Every structure is written in C-alpha cells, then in structure tokens.
Amino acid sequence: MTDVLPPIPATRRRGGSGCPSAPGSPSAPGVPGAPGSPGAPETETTLVAFVANPTKRASASLHAAAIAQCQTRGLPAPLWFATTAEDPGVGQAQRALDLGATVVVAVGGDGTARAVAQALLGTRVPMGVIPLGTGNLLARNLGLPLTSTDHALRLALTGRERAIDVGWLRVEDDPRENLFLVMAGLGFDAALLGGADARLKARFGWAAYFISGARQWNARRLRAEIDVDGGAVISQRVRTLVIGNCGRLQGGLTLLPRARPDDGWLDVGAVGTRGGIQGWLELIHRVVLQSTGVRRRPRRAAGNAPIGHVRARRVRVRTDRPEAIQADGELLGRAQEVTARVDPGALLVLVA
C-alpha cells in the first residue's frame, strides 16, 4: 500500500460580497465576470435553505436570525425545513434542491449533517453546518464554531468551499450502502452509542456516553479479520474497530491521528485494549498521547494490543460473532461482516 495521495480539489471562497453564491455568480463591478463586463455570465440568485432538527432548543431562534442575516446581505428569504423522526433530513434537502437552493445548511447534530449530505452528493451544491448536536464530530474535525450559533450562521453564509471525502459502509449482503462523514464502527464503539440514554444526552451532552461505556467496559473481545484493498488479511483481537474519515473525538481527543477528511483515504483503527481498569487506563493514556502529538509507542502490557492503524481505499471486516454496527452515530443493527469504501472529494462544505 502506498502513501502517495491523489490531488484534492482546491478550496475557494464564496461570492465576492462574502455571501454564498452559486458558481458563476457576479463579482464586484469592474472585475471580469461582473454584470456589465465583457463575457459576464448570467446572474444567478443565491437561495439558502436550512434543514433543521426541531428538537434542538436553539433551532427556533436560529430561524429568525437566519431571516435577518439573509435580509442584511440582500439575499432572498431563506427556505426552512424541519426534520422528522421518519425523515432526518434527506427528503427535506432534496426538496430544497428542487426549489432551487444553491446552499443547504444542516442545523443539528452529525445525523442531520449526514442526511443532508446524502441529498447533496453529486450536485456540487455546498453544505453549511450549524452544530447543535451531542457530539458534533463533523464540525469539530472541520474547525467549525461549536459554542456560538451566530458565528456558525455567519460562516454558513460566508464560508469558503472545501471538498471533503465521504465514506460508504455496506453491511453483510445488503446491497444498500450507508453514508458516513466522520466514523463508522463495530463492537464497543457501536454498543456505547446504542446504550446511551437519550435523557442523559439531553442533560449532560457527550458525557452521557461515559455512563454507557461503563456498562460495556469488561465485554469480551472479538476476533476480526481485516482485508485492506484486497491485499493480505490482518487477523486481530479487538474490542472495537473504527473506520474513520476523520480522527478527532469529543473533549479534544484524537483516536486516528493521520485521518483527514480530504485526503482520499479511510483510516482503520483496531482498539484491542484489555478489559479491567488497567487496560482502559492504558488506552486512555495512548489516546491522550496521540491528541498531544506524541507518536512514541507506549509500553505494551502482556495480552494488550495497541491501537492498530492502517489506511485503505476499501476495507472489509469480518468478525467471529455478530456485533453492533454504527455509521456517524446511527445504529445499523448487528452483523459479522462490513465493507467500507471512500469517495474522494465528493461533498462540498462551507468552512472558515
């Protein structure tokens, strides 16, 4: 396997006024391509659509702020769609496209962003993100504002376009593929997400996952066979296996230090820590070292595998028993085999 990476599409800043605009929108007067200039393209009006999770407290006030911001910038009144339990955002984003939206903003958590992205793939319409979820891992990995909705809103209207990769996960023989922007995983990782209490998540945020994790801390490890790009099969005992498009977690921790959302690779992390307090302390120590940029190999205790890491365009994983599977926090059931692939530069997002 080679580390020679494919070229990544260059980023570009949105329209000349600082407002989002569709490709071919006018520049400032006197600049080639501006209205009235020789060879000027036909002007296309920017129409911003928001797809919002209504269960998030800030979404109602954000609607009014979005109208005001668009009015201030001379843009048409934005479209606003609420997600539902039946449709977390795919249908709403598609409706926005049908109505001519040139920017679609996901307002909510990673699940909302994932749903909106699924509708935008192949359209070259960029996605803005206003993170209001529990983990907000996509926003963390893209360097988006996490604590100021006003700042996030301004960025969704003025950011530059960045092309990022998307991952696709297929579970066993199901022909459907599940999109992920951050991470997919099986084992402890998925069981932790599935065991998190919704009321605790609403009250304590991502800290609620620690409570769920405590229930899983001494579960039996599994045997995983990992096929990387059709090459040699790696066999390893793991507690959890993560396939990442991004590498950062909550709390400033980094699980996959080499992972970048626009490098054309998937990063596979096999966590084989032992059960018990010592095993988990060793894992935490390793993750903290990675988060601070320290790459030295920690001392290995007997029977405790380090965080194994490999990069792939396509990876197939088979386990010795059915395990919980997740993609960007959405549980996909239990299975013994998954296949993941990367789609380089498939999605445009608006970033600082």
Secondary structure, DSSP 8 states (H G I E B T S, - for coil): -----------EE--TTSS---TT---STTSTTSTTSTT--------EEEEE-TTSTTHHHHHHHHHHHHHHTT----EEEE--SS-SSHHHHHHHHHTT-SEEEEEESHHHHHHHHHHHTTT---EEEEE-SSS-HHHHHHT--SS-HHHHHHHHHH-EEEEEEEEEEEETT----EEESSEEEEEHHHHHHHH--HHHHHHHGGGHHHHHHHHHTT---EEEEEEETTS-EEEEEESEEEEES--B-GGG-BS-TT--TTSS-EEEEEE---SHHHHHHHHHHHHHHHHTT--------TT---EEEEEESEEEEEEEEEEEEEETTEEEEEEEEEEEEEEEEEEEEEE-
